[in-house]
Amino acid sequence: MAQVEKRGGLLRKSSASKKPLKEKVVLMYDEIFMTEDPSKCSPRFWEELFLMKVNLEYLEGKLESLDGEELMKIKDNINCLFQHCIQALGEEHPIRVVNALQNLMESLDSLLCAEGSESLKSLCLKLLLCLVTVTDNISQNTILEYVMINSIFEAILQILSHPPSRREHGYDAVVLLALLVNYRKYESVNPYIVKLSIVDDEATLNGMGLVIAQALSEYNRQYKDKEEEHQSGFFSALTNMVGSMFIADAHEKISVQTNEAILLALYEAVHLNRNFITVLAQSHPEMGLVTTPVSPAPTTPVTPLGTTPPSSDDEHRLHSGKLCLIILTCIAEDQYANAFLHDDNMNFRVNLHRMPMRHRKKAADKNLPCRPLVCAVLDLMVEFIVTHMMKEFPMDLYIRCIQVVHKLLCYQKKCRVRLHYTWRELWSALINLLKFLMSNETVLLAKHNIFTLALMIVNLFNMFITYGDTFLPTPSSYDELYYEIIRMHQSFDNLYSMVLRLSTNAGQWKEAASKVTHALVNIRAIINHFNPKIESYAAVNHISQLSEEQVLEVVRANYDTLTLKLQDGLDQYERYSEQHKEAAFFKELVRSISTNVRRNLAFHTLSQEVLLKEFSTIS
């Protein structure tokens, strides 16, 4: 019995000392991480490898355990793994394709993070862009499931945070990230969206901002080369995109290819990551920019109704212009961004290019005032308003433009920011837009509900009337508002007549026109209160035409007897929502970007065969 127990004890000891056997795939991985070619003794090595179930945990551990020097010693084997992964993607056997994809993603991640050849990293990014843009609709690209599971997000961030890599590969990395963020973003949890939203590393965010800034500046440079030499900056470079996306008239078209991929990357960063807003407040010495941003702005003159409509080339410009205004909308809603934009201690000289028009001279570039950046944004919105009243009326863009102004005013009212801005230029632009809508009522109503835009414009004036004492810089600014309303009273009278006519009919515009009728109540009260007093003053003093100062004197003397109605909700707005209102736009935009990226890759002859050849010849 004792012998049996002893024998049993020996058996138990022997079993306990035996090491667990490694999986065959793990043994094969070990061979790859040796200096010898694993296929030298096993000709079917690679064929068998892709039939094995991938052990990602072990493969990741092996890759992470290597330093740069060790990785260089086995780079030939890593290149072979990479090459055979690509080859296996073309096979019919589904197991090999799946395993190849998983091995490929691990290899790409490791190569992008290693201190290896820059040309190798470039080819990795190009290959990833090829994989992502295989289909126009990237959400139908099943390959991307493996890119979601085997994330390369950290590798992209490493490229953006490391200056040498960023200079070489930053553009491709940013475009790749923008595309990956849009994979099935409305259907499931996209890990790239989650990770991008929480990035707080300053070097990474600044790196991303720098890449975007350089791309926008390059767009400005190309555009300006076709017109005249001009400097460019980061924040104002974005504002230039809003206007210059549109054509001039048929004889003055300036054709520069829009960069929707970079704009999409900027949008995703601004929309998803609150920390990214901080990069808008910084200059980038690597670009060699001056410390005060300088940039052109809208570049499209008025195209009167009845002229030749825009060509098909302008569809991309319209989409890019819309995206720019969406970006500005996100910025105008952000508390931190507004604090920076309105900071009176952060002043900039921003030279917005103003299109020469018949009724105005081109402004001189010299002696630009130093002002908070919000002044440049407001200038841009004013410029957009006065330069896009054309046959193919961009109603959607006008609505977004007015929304940006409204949101900035809401911030100023809430925080009692008294911005020293020439508000009269905005008021004049808004009134001219109302006149355009009325002058072209029949043509525009055939395509648009112009009363939505008219109501927004009228309510901007109501914002100034009701809350102007909280954010207008001086009491005289408030006086000037009343003067402008009185001076242009005919336009408001005509608008009232138009909406009253349509609101009393049983047509499709009855309800929309009625809203404008009610919104005009205070503007009409001002006109009806002050006009008789101005006429009386002129009659008593025997003056045929009063000066501005005389009108203002009458206004100041008669404020006390003016009765206005309190209007609710003027300082409220619906926050921007992509999924509920813009999903269709972004799906189409990403489809267009995917097509363009694939076309550019093909143009540079980066086909699968060339990639294989390049990888196989890297020493």
Secondary structure, 3 states (H helix, E strand, C coil): CHHHHHHHHHHHHHHHHCCCCCCHHHHHHHHHCCCCCCCCCCCCHHHHHCCCCCCHHHHHHHHHHCCHHHHHHCHHHHHHHHHHHHHHHCCCCHHHHHHHHHHHHHHHHHHHHCCCCHHHHHHHHHHHHHHHCCCCCHHHCCCHHHHHHCCCHHHHHHHHHCHHHHHHHHHHHHHHHHHHHCCCCCCCCCHHHHHHHCCCCHHHHHHHHHHHHHHHHHHHHHHHHCCCCCCCCCHHHHHHHHHHCCCCCCCCCCCCCCCHHHHHHHHHHHHHCHHHHHHHHCCCHHHCCCCCCCCCCCCCCCCCCCCCCCCCCHHHHHHHHHHHHHHHHHHHHCHHHHHHHCCCCCCECCCCCCCCECCECCCCCCCCCCECHHHHHHHHHHHHHHHCCCCCCCHHHHHHHHHHHHHHHHHHHHHCCCCCCCHHHHHHHHHHHHHHHHHCHHHHHCCCCHHHHHHHHHHHHHHHHHHHHHHCCCHHHHHHHHHHHHHCHHHHHHHHHHHHHHHCCCCCCHHHHHHHHHHCHHHHHHHHHHHHHHHHHHHHCCCCCCCHHHHHHHHHHCCCCCCCCCCCCCCCCCCCCHHHHCHHHHHHHHHHHHHHHHHHHHHCCCCHHHHHHHHHHCC
